[in-house]
Amino acid sequence: MTKSQAKLYKFIKNYIKKHGYAPTYNEMAKGVNVKSKSNIHSKLTLLKKVNKIDWTKATARSVEIVEIIDIEH
């Protein structure tokens, strides 16, 4: 994960923790000082590929943090 992806991931995680729902693309862009929503979309797509987040297409505020819990047997 790049620094900018990590920054966005941390922003999303903190935002959801504080508000109980995901930020909009505009809020994400503002929160990580990015001017382009397409840049946010690119970072989200990469975060999804590495199983850090997931979302429902065409649904506002649907970004979710994917937590993988390691359970020892």
C-alpha positions as CSV (number, residue, x, y, z in Angstrom):
1,M,0.0,0.0,0.0
2,T,1.4,3.4,-0.9
3,K,1.5,6.3,1.5
4,S,-1.5,8.0,-0.2
5,Q,-3.5,4.8,-0.2
6,A,-2.7,4.4,3.5
7,K,-3.7,8.0,4.2
8,L,-7.1,7.5,2.5
9,Y,-7.6,4.1,4.2
10,K,-6.9,5.7,7.6
11,F,-9.2,8.6,6.8
12,I,-12.1,6.3,5.8
13,K,-11.6,4.1,8.9
14,N,-11.6,7.1,11.2
15,Y,-14.6,8.7,9.5
16,I,-16.7,5.6,9.8
17,K,-15.7,5.2,13.4
18,K,-16.7,8.8,14.2
19,H,-19.9,9.1,12.1
20,G,-21.1,5.5,11.7
21,Y,-21.2,5.7,7.9
22,A,-18.8,6.1,5.1
23,P,-17.7,9.5,3.7
24,T,-18.6,10.7,0.2
25,Y,-16.0,11.0,-2.5
26,N,-16.0,14.8,-2.0
27,E,-15.4,14.3,1.8
28,M,-12.6,11.8,1.1
29,A,-11.0,14.2,-1.4
30,K,-11.1,17.0,1.1
31,G,-10.0,14.8,3.9
32,V,-6.8,13.7,2.2
33,N,-6.2,16.9,0.2
34,V,-6.9,15.5,-3.2
35,K,-8.6,17.7,-5.9
36,S,-9.9,15.0,-8.2
37,K,-12.7,12.5,-7.4
38,S,-11.3,10.3,-10.1
39,N,-8.0,10.1,-8.1
40,I,-10.1,9.0,-5.1
41,H,-11.8,6.4,-7.2
42,S,-8.4,5.0,-8.4
43,K,-7.1,4.7,-4.8
44,L,-10.4,3.1,-3.7
45,T,-10.1,0.5,-6.5
46,L,-6.6,-0.4,-5.5
47,L,-7.6,-0.6,-1.8
48,K,-10.4,-3.0,-2.9
49,K,-8.0,-5.1,-4.9
50,V,-5.8,-5.7,-1.8
51,N,-8.9,-6.5,0.4
52,K,-8.7,-3.4,2.6
53,I,-12.2,-2.1,1.6
54,D,-15.3,-3.0,-0.2
55,W,-18.3,-1.2,-1.6
56,T,-21.6,-1.6,-3.4
57,K,-21.7,-0.1,-6.9
58,A,-24.0,2.9,-7.5
59,T,-24.8,3.2,-3.7
60,A,-23.8,6.4,-1.9
61,R,-21.6,6.0,1.3
62,S,-21.2,2.3,0.8
63,V,-17.5,2.0,1.4
64,E,-16.8,-0.5,4.1
65,I,-13.5,-1.5,5.9
66,V,-12.7,-5.2,5.5
67,E,-11.3,-6.5,8.7
68,I,-9.6,-9.9,8.6
69,I,-9.6,-11.6,11.9
70,D,-6.9,-14.1,12.5
71,I,-8.3,-16.9,14.6
72,E,-5.9,-19.5,15.9
73,H,-7.2,-23.0,16.2
